[in-house]
Amino acid sequence: MGTGFTIDSPLMIARYGISSTISLVDDTFIEQMRRFHCEQVGEPYKEISRDQDDHRARRITAYLNLIDRLVEKGTDELRASTFEPGSEITRYFELLPDCPLKSSYVQMLGTSDPGEMAHKQEALRRQVLPGSIDVNIMTKLDRNYFKNGQALPREFSDALAALRGYANSTLSSSVVFSAGLNPHLYSYAADFKDFMPDEAGSLKKQIVLKVSDYRSAVVQGKFLAKRGLWVSEYRIESGLNCGGHAFPSKGNLMGPILEEFKQKNEELIGQTHKLYSTALSLRGLSPTPDPHEVRFRVSGGIGTAEEHAFLLNFYGISKVGWGTPFLLVPEVTNVDDEHIEKLINATEDDVCLSASSPLNVPFWNLMTSASEEARRKRISEGRPGSPCPKGHAKIFNTEFTPRPDCIASRSYISKKLPHMGEEGLTEEQFKWIKENVLNKSCICHDLSGGATVKTGIDPEATPSICCGPAIVNFSKIATLEEMAGHIYGRLSLLTSADRPHMFIRELSLNLDYLRGEMEKFSLGVMNTAPKYFREFKDNLAAGIEYYGKLAEQFVEGKRTHFLDDLTKQKEVLEKMIAGMAREPGLNAVG
């Protein structure tokens, strides 16, 4: 959800039992938000400045501890409120889906004896629990720091300092590792006791891995287990149908991926538990006789209660994640009024899988955002590139400088554009590469803009919005009650009832992506081997075959619509395969 959209969501929704995740990318922004909330609640604020030792970790710890205290206070106040219409505790139970706890609440409402009702109300109060205050660390954003010209030790890098900040906090929650395996970061987690089982075998802080497929879960899960670290949740995300950065997986589709997890989850748990127990013994800790709980969560383009329920019931998923639609729920996420209006009016042409990210990873971007307007304005004025105020993406590129530079920065682009004329490019290649260079945006700063504008911290910020493609299915502001009602099937917020099934939408996105890859190959700006295209189209074909059989699980009307859409996508793939057969260098693929 970017750096700013959910930075303080726990303060808004955790007391209702709803979990959310705080990004730990931008410690300057985190410090600004700590000051803002201290002032809001009347707590004393003492700045942790950049010139103080270990400022990044200390800022993160201080902010998370503040959020933890405020959520605990808000939950206590909710528990103490009266069961009456409009009260906080009534809202807590009314938001629940159909479940045993909701049934107990309904039974209490139907009780006529005052003494019995009071007894049931106290029992309900004891079951009120806040949602988890989780944090996210994007593993690849791991810039090293220098002081007086000397590199600081490895533990002061961005990712490791963020982990230390979380580990030293009072939170009992989860850290979400996203974007792939970072050996230094993963190994460093074993230095903190909160990630190790206590005497009762419990984990105060848990690890969640975002993964795109089963193989990734196995590799990362085993790596952590060998260091005495348990993965409590595997968060399976669609490679292309989620907001923010997209991680295409050679045409591997969500349905077949979930099927593999369904068939092999016990094998994954068993293998990692064996390695985990051995690692604990080597550390002088008692091995756990049984594995800790493992959750499997899925997210990516889910849009209806039917899809939500199907994922839970057919694939045995523990939880289903919703992100993008909550950008239209102002009491949950931080989006300023101007950009809420832009999201409401967004079309498929406005929400693009772009080359905006300086990480050189495809990035879902609202192209009408103030960030994009500012980027285009700088180009038109002859000064392309961002001033790069924070530098979190200064990691990978040393093309012109001994220390890494951000490829979205003005300093990099000013060197790159003149140099391109020396690279022997054709006119078409030059045009494509130049556009790719100019497309880069300063997302590590601008993704906090929705919050800094909304709070008044920086009214002049130019927000970037990394909504997923599913945003076009929603076209009005919603309350928390309305969004919960949509998720649990009590009402529908969809713009159109003809919205394609999430599996079909993901399939079409993969076909669009493959088409783009073929165009780049034809242009000569992509050196991918034909094997890549062969695997991509074979995986799509296998996925289409799987979905043809899966449709038997759908009710009659839904099944017919699903199969009609699937047939259309299959025809698109067949035409693309025929095109590959005519393309020099790819004809063996088709």
Protein Blocks (a to p, Z undefined) as FASTA:
>chain_A
ZZklmmmmmmmmmmnopacdddfkbmmlmmmmmmmmmmmnopacddddfkbghklmmmmm
mmmmmmmmmmmmmmmmmmmpccdehiaklmmmmmpccdfklmmmmmmmmpmblklmmmmm
mmmmmmpccddddddddfklccdcdeehiacdfklpmklmmmmmmmmpmbdcddddehia
afklmmmmmmpmklpccfkopafbacddddfbfklmmmmmmmmmmnopacfbdcdddfkl
cghjdddeehiafklmmmmmmmmmmmmmmmmmmmmmmmmmmnopacdfbacddddddeeh
iabfklmmmmmmmnopabdcdfklmmmmmklbccdfklmmmmmmpcfklpccdfkbmnlp
acdddfkbmklmmmmmmmmnopgcjehlnopmmmklcklbmbdcdfkbmklmmmmmmmmm
mnopafklmmmmmmmmmmpccfklmmmmmmmmmnomammbccddfbdfklmmpccdcdfk
lmmmmmnopacfbfblkbccfklmmmmmmmmmmmmmmmmmmnopacbdfklmmmmmmmmm
mmmmmmmmmmmmpcfklmmmmmmmmmmmmmmmmmmmmmmmmpghilmmZZ
